[in-house]
Each structure stands twice: as structure tokens, then as C-alpha cells.
Amino acid sequence: MKLRIPRTNIEHQLLKVRNKSLSEEKILDEIALIFRETEEKDKQVIKEIENGTQVEKNDFNPEVIDTDRIFHLNQIYRICIEYRLRFLESKYFKGEIPYEALIRIKELESQHNTSLKGFRIVAPSSLFKLENADDPLLFAPIGNDYYYLIHKWGNDLHPFRKLIMWPFRTLENFVLLLIVASFLTALLVPDGLFSPEHSTTEFFIVFFFIFKWFAGLAIFYGFKMGKNFNTEIWNSKYYNA
């Protein structure tokens, strides 16, 4: 009869070593302490995001920083203008900050041995608590108008959002839209509607009348709803900026 020597279960051996050095109660106390420290740190990060501390820069360690996540204010401005987004302090953000963002913040703070402040978010106006006067990006300032992208969450923007928001980038774009729309509408007016003979002069009179009509509606709607162009609202905390 062969003598069978049982194989060594390394997990069991590890448990033996642990149990010799620590009691179960001591282990639970240490785990509870870790959870309390983690929860306290989460509260600190959330408080900083919700209240906001205005700072010009954070002390990132240049030796470990990810340069692919560094963006200049001009680049952020361009994206906000093209997609009609706002770049505001995180305290104005009314959406939910995902836990993954908190984890990322704590990882960066550990890597760079610092406490991050001055968070800012890029998102559509609907996600901000704007004062009266779907794809958020969380940033922290580095200095000299450079920002570090910490985390992105939510759904991607509609593929046609850039095209749809093109008329609202600037006043010039909007006027061009009105001219094109007025011209196409004037082409739809039947010949001889206002006079027996159709002429170029008549066409331009109709075009000018339609343009004034469209412009009047646009101005009325703009003033009533407090709308403005992307170049004016991208970093404004006011709803009717």
C-alpha cells in the first residue's frame, strides 16, 4: 500500500500564517478602518467637486504625467464651440459623478502625491445648474491655461450634433443659414403669384421679405428663450448669457 502525501494548499498555509499573527476580531477592525478611511476620502473628493475651490494649477508630477490627457484652453474652447458645450466649474454640474471618476481622482492624487482641486467639466448646458442672467469630461487645471483630463463618462454625443450646432457657433453662421433658407423658400414661391410676369426684381423682393420674416422670428425666439451663440456661452454660468 502506497503512502499518499497530501498536496500543499497554499491558501490554507496563508490562512494559518495570518491566524497566528492576527485574531479574527483584529482583522475585522483593520478592514473596518480601511473602509472608513476610503469612505472619508470619497466624501472629501465629492465635497471638493460639489463646492469647488478656485485654483490656477495643481501640483502634478511631470515624471509620471500622461501627456495624452493634457489639453490647452484653446482646444477645449474649439470643441465647446463646435458642439455647443459648456466648460464650467464642477460645482455647477447637476449630473451624477460616477464612482469611477472618484477612483481615478484618488489614483492621480496617489501617483502625484497631491490633492486635486479646481475641477471643471465639459458638458451640454442641460447638465449644469445655471444661474438666470450627454457626455461630460472632468478636468483639473495644470497651469498656464492647460488642463488635465481626469475622466469621461456618459453616452457619446449624437453623430450629427456638430453639424446641427454649426449655425449657432457665431452670428455670421446664423445669418448665412437665414440667407440660404430664405433663398430656398423664395424659389418655392410660384411664378406670377404677385404679378403676371416673373422677374429677377420680383424674386429678390420676395427673398428679402422672407429673409426679414425668418430673421424676425429668430430674434423673437432668441430674446424670449434667452439664447445666445456658442462663442458667448461656452464658459458662462448664466442660463440667458
C-alpha positions in Angstrom: 0.0 0.0 0.0 1.5 3.3 -1.1 1.7 6.2 1.3 0.0 9.2 -0.1 1.3 12.5 0.9 -1.3 15.3 0.6 -0.6 18.2 -1.7 0.0 21.6 -0.1 -2.8 24.1 -0.4 -1.1 27.4 -0.4 -4.3 29.3 0.6 -4.6 27.2 3.7 -1.0 27.8 4.6 -1.5 31.5 4.1 -4.5 31.4 6.4 -2.5 29.6 9.1 0.2 32.3 9.0 -2.4 35.1 9.2 -4.3 33.5 12.0 -1.2 33.0 14.1 -0.3 36.7 13.8 -3.8 38.3 13.9 -7.1 37.4 15.6 -10.3 37.5 13.6 -11.5 40.4 15.6 -8.3 42.3 14.8 -8.6 41.6 11.1 -12.2 42.9 11.1 -11.2 46.0 12.9 -8.4 46.8 10.4 -10.7 46.1 7.5 -13.4 48.4 9.0 -10.7 51.1 9.4 -9.7 50.8 5.8 -13.4 51.2 4.7 -13.8 54.2 6.9 -10.7 55.9 5.5 -11.9 55.1 2.0 -15.3 56.5 2.7 -13.9 59.6 4.3 -11.6 60.2 1.3 -14.6 59.7 -1.1 -16.5 62.3 0.9 -13.6 64.8 0.6 -13.4 64.3 -3.1 -17.1 64.7 -3.6 -17.2 67.8 -1.4 -14.4 69.4 -3.5 -16.2 68.6 -6.7 -19.6 69.9 -5.4 -18.2 73.1 -3.7 -15.2 73.8 -5.9 -12.0 75.6 -5.0 -10.7 78.1 -7.5 -7.1 77.4 -8.2 -4.8 78.2 -11.1 -2.9 74.9 -11.0 -2.4 71.6 -9.3 1.0 70.1 -8.5 1.2 67.3 -11.0 4.5 65.3 -11.1 5.9 65.8 -14.6 7.7 62.5 -14.5 4.6 60.4 -14.3 2.0 62.6 -16.0 0.2 61.2 -19.1 0.8 63.9 -21.8 -2.0 62.4 -24.0 -4.5 63.7 -21.4 -3.3 67.3 -21.4 -5.3 69.9 -23.3 -5.0 73.6 -23.8 -7.9 76.0 -23.1 -8.0 76.9 -26.8 -8.5 73.3 -27.7 -11.3 72.9 -25.2 -12.8 76.2 -26.5 -12.9 74.9 -30.0 -14.7 71.7 -29.0 -17.2 73.6 -27.0 -18.0 76.0 -29.9 -18.3 73.2 -32.4 -20.7 71.0 -30.3 -22.4 73.8 -28.2 -21.0 72.6 -24.9 -20.0 74.5 -21.7 -16.8 74.4 -19.8 -17.7 75.3 -16.2 -16.6 74.7 -12.6 -17.7 71.4 -11.3 -19.9 73.0 -8.6 -22.4 73.9 -11.3 -22.7 70.3 -12.6 -26.1 68.8 -11.6 -25.5 65.3 -13.1 -24.2 62.4 -11.1 -20.5 61.9 -10.7 -19.7 58.2 -11.3 -17.7 56.3 -8.7 -15.1 55.5 -11.5 -14.3 59.2 -11.6 -13.7 59.3 -7.8 -11.4 56.2 -8.2 -9.5 58.0 -11.0 -9.1 61.1 -8.9 -7.7 59.2 -5.9 -5.3 57.3 -8.2 -4.0 60.5 -9.6 -3.6 62.0 -6.1 -1.7 59.0 -5.0 0.5 58.9 -8.1 1.3 62.7 -7.9 1.3 62.9 -4.1 -1.1 65.9 -4.1 -4.8 66.8 -3.5 -6.6 67.8 -6.7 -8.7 71.0 -6.7 -10.3 73.4 -9.2 -12.3 70.7 -11.1 -14.0 71.8 -14.3 -16.4 69.9 -16.6 -17.2 70.0 -20.3 -20.9 69.0 -20.9 -24.1 70.2 -22.5 -25.9 73.1 -20.9 -28.7 70.8 -19.7 -26.3 69.1 -17.3 -25.4 72.3 -15.4 -27.2 74.2 -12.7 -27.1 77.5 -14.5 -28.0 80.8 -12.9 -30.5 83.0 -14.6 -28.8 86.1 -16.3 -24.7 64.0 -22.6 -21.1 63.5 -22.5 -19.3 65.0 -19.5 -15.5 65.4 -19.3 -13.8 66.1 -15.9 -10.7 68.3 -15.9 -8.2 69.7 -13.3 -6.1 72.7 -14.1 -2.3 72.3 -14.6 -1.4 75.9 -15.1 -0.9 78.4 -18.0 -4.4 77.5 -19.4 -3.6 73.8 -19.6 -6.0 71.2 -18.2 -5.6 67.5 -17.4 -8.5 65.2 -18.5 -9.3 63.0 -15.5 -12.3 61.1 -16.6 -15.1 60.8 -19.2 -18.4 59.1 -18.7 -22.0 59.0 -20.0 -23.1 58.5 -23.6 -21.3 59.8 -26.6 -22.7 62.8 -28.4 -25.1 62.4 -31.3 -23.1 61.9 -34.5 -24.8 64.9 -36.2 -24.5 67.3 -33.2 -21.6 69.1 -34.7 -23.5 69.7 -37.9 -26.7 70.6 -36.1 -24.9 73.2 -33.9 -23.0 74.8 -36.8 -25.5 77.7 -37.3 -25.2 78.6 -33.6 -21.5 78.9 -33.4 -21.4 82.6 -34.4 -23.7 85.4 -35.6 -22.1 85.1 -39.1 -23.0 81.4 -39.3 -26.6 82.0 -38.2 -27.1 84.9 -40.8 -25.7 82.6 -43.5 -28.3 80.0 -42.5 -31.1 82.5 -42.7 -29.9 83.7 -46.1 -29.8 80.1 -47.5 -33.2 79.2 -46.0 -34.7 82.4 -47.3 -33.3 81.8 -50.8 -34.6 78.3 -51.0 -38.0 79.3 -49.7 -38.2 82.1 -52.3 -37.5 79.5 -55.0 -40.7 77.7 -53.9 -42.9 80.7 -54.4 -44.9 80.1 -57.6 -44.2 82.3 -60.6 -46.7 85.1 -61.2 -48.1 85.0 -57.6 -47.6 88.7 -57.1 -47.5 89.9 -60.8 -48.3 88.5 -64.2 -44.7 88.5 -65.3 -41.9 86.8 -63.2 -38.7 88.9 -63.0 -35.5 88.9 -61.1 -36.5 92.0 -59.2 -39.7 90.4 -58.0 -37.7 87.3 -56.9 -35.3 89.4 -54.8 -38.2 91.4 -53.3 -39.8 88.1 -52.2 -36.5 86.8 -51.0 -35.9 90.0 -48.9 -39.4 89.7 -47.5 -38.9 86.1 -46.5 -35.5 86.9 -45.0 -37.0 89.6 -42.8 -39.7 87.2 -41.7 -37.2 84.5 -40.7 -34.9 87.0 -39.0 -37.8 88.5 -37.1 -38.9 85.0 -35.8 -35.3 84.2 -34.9 -34.8 87.4 -33.0 -38.1 87.0 -31.2 -37.3 83.4 -30.2 -33.8 84.2 -29.2 -34.8 87.0 -26.9 -37.7 85.1 -25.4 -35.7 82.0 -24.7 -32.5 83.7 -23.7 -30.5 82.0 -26.3 -27.0 83.1 -27.5 -24.2 81.9 -29.7 -21.7 79.2 -28.8 -18.8 81.7 -28.6 -20.7 83.6 -25.9 -22.0 80.7 -23.7 -19.1 78.2 -23.7 -17.8 79.3 -20.3 -20.8 81.3 -19.0 -22.5 80.2 -15.8 -25.7 82.1 -16.8 -28.7 80.4 -18.5 -29.5 83.5 -20.6 -25.9 84.5 -21.3 
